[in-house]
Amino acid sequence: MRANQMEKTSELKKFLKDLFPSQRLAVLATQSKGQPYGNLVAFVATNDLKHLLFATARGTRKYANISENPRVAMVIDNRSNQEADFHRAAAVTAIGIVKEVKGSEKETLLRLYFSAHPYLKDFVSSPTSALLKMNVETYYVVRQFQNVMELHIRK
């Protein structure tokens, strides 16, 4: 990797690590039989940016859609719904594959999730809820409506 590319990658990672903790909600896009479906989800990112975590009840359409097709997109942005957004807003689209977290990994990831969303502990701890982990393949970062950069996550 060239020095310039490494610098851009480092800058993008720093931007994401600053943005994600400042945002509690993201839009999750799933699909079923070619029909897209969007939901707001409370999310948290792992420190290495490889995973985005969110929870849902197993009886939801989003859970059914993910069970049918685990490929999803998640959009996180910093907009304030002010005119300044046209110059300062940034949006990140993460694409990847979602799996339900189970076993010994679940306890560790629940601690991370609850550190960001302690008020959801009862909901997420319910046997009818699932903690889901998105394995991020690529982040697309758009700033100032025109500046688009990609960050590919290496496994």
SVG drawing of the C-alpha trace seen along z (x, -y; Angstrom):
<svg xmlns="http://www.w3.org/2000/svg" viewBox="-43 -27 47 48">
<polyline fill="none" stroke="black" stroke-width="0.4" points="0.0,0.0 1.4,-3.4 2.0,-6.0 -0.8,-8.3 -3.3,-5.4 -2.2,-4.4 -2.8,-8.0 -6.3,-8.1 -7.1,-4.7 -5.9,-6.0 -7.9,-9.2 -11.1,-7.2 -10.7,-4.9 -10.3,-7.9 -13.3,-9.6 -15.4,-6.4 -14.1,-5.9 -15.1,-9.5 -18.5,-9.4 -19.9,-6.1 -19.9,-6.8 -21.6,-10.2 -24.6,-8.4 -26.9,-6.0 -29.2,-5.1 -28.6,-3.8 -30.8,-2.8 -30.7,0.9 -31.6,2.0 -32.7,5.6 -34.6,7.3 -37.0,10.1 -37.9,11.4 -36.4,8.3 -38.4,5.9 -36.1,3.5 -37.1,2.8 -35.6,0.2 -35.5,-0.1 -33.9,-2.3 -31.6,-0.2 -29.6,-1.1 -26.0,-0.1 -22.4,-0.1 -19.2,0.6 -16.4,2.8 -13.1,0.9 -11.5,2.6 -14.5,1.4 -14.9,5.0 -18.4,5.4 -21.5,3.4 -23.8,4.8 -27.6,4.3 -30.5,6.1 -34.0,7.0 -36.9,9.2 -36.9,12.5 -40.5,12.0 -39.8,8.9 -39.8,8.5 -36.1,7.5 -35.1,10.7 -37.1,12.7 -35.5,10.8 -32.0,11.4 -32.7,15.1 -33.7,15.3 -30.9,13.1 -28.1,12.0 -26.7,9.4 -27.5,5.9 -26.6,2.3 -26.5,-0.1 -26.4,-3.9 -25.0,-6.1 -24.9,-9.9 -24.2,-13.0 -27.0,-15.3 -28.7,-17.8 -31.5,-18.7 -30.1,-22.2 -29.0,-24.1 -25.4,-23.5 -25.9,-19.8 -25.6,-20.7 -22.0,-21.6 -21.0,-19.5 -23.1,-16.4 -21.4,-13.0 -23.0,-9.6 -21.5,-6.2 -23.0,-3.1 -21.7,0.2 -22.3,3.3 -21.8,6.8 -23.3,10.0 -25.2,10.4 -25.2,13.4 -26.8,13.9 -24.2,13.8 -24.2,17.0 -22.0,18.8 -19.1,17.4 -18.7,14.4 -22.2,13.2 -21.2,12.2 -18.3,10.1 -20.3,8.3 -23.2,7.7 -20.9,5.8 -19.9,3.6 -23.5,3.2 -24.7,2.3 -21.9,-0.2 -23.5,-2.2 -27.1,-1.3 -27.6,-0.4 -31.3,-1.3 -31.9,1.6 -30.6,4.3 -34.0,5.7 -35.0,5.8 -31.8,7.4 -31.6,9.8 -35.1,11.2 -35.2,14.7 -37.3,13.3 -34.5,10.9 -31.3,11.5 -28.0,9.7 -26.8,9.5 -23.4,8.9 -22.8,7.4 -19.4,8.5 -18.6,5.3 -17.0,5.8 -16.9,2.1 -17.6,-1.3 -18.6,-4.0 -18.1,-7.4 -19.8,-10.4 -18.9,-14.0 -20.1,-17.3 -22.5,-15.3 -19.7,-14.7 -16.6,-13.4 -16.9,-9.6 -14.2,-7.3 -14.2,-3.5 -12.7,-1.6 -12.4,2.1 -12.2,4.2 -9.8,7.0 -10.7,10.2"/>
</svg>
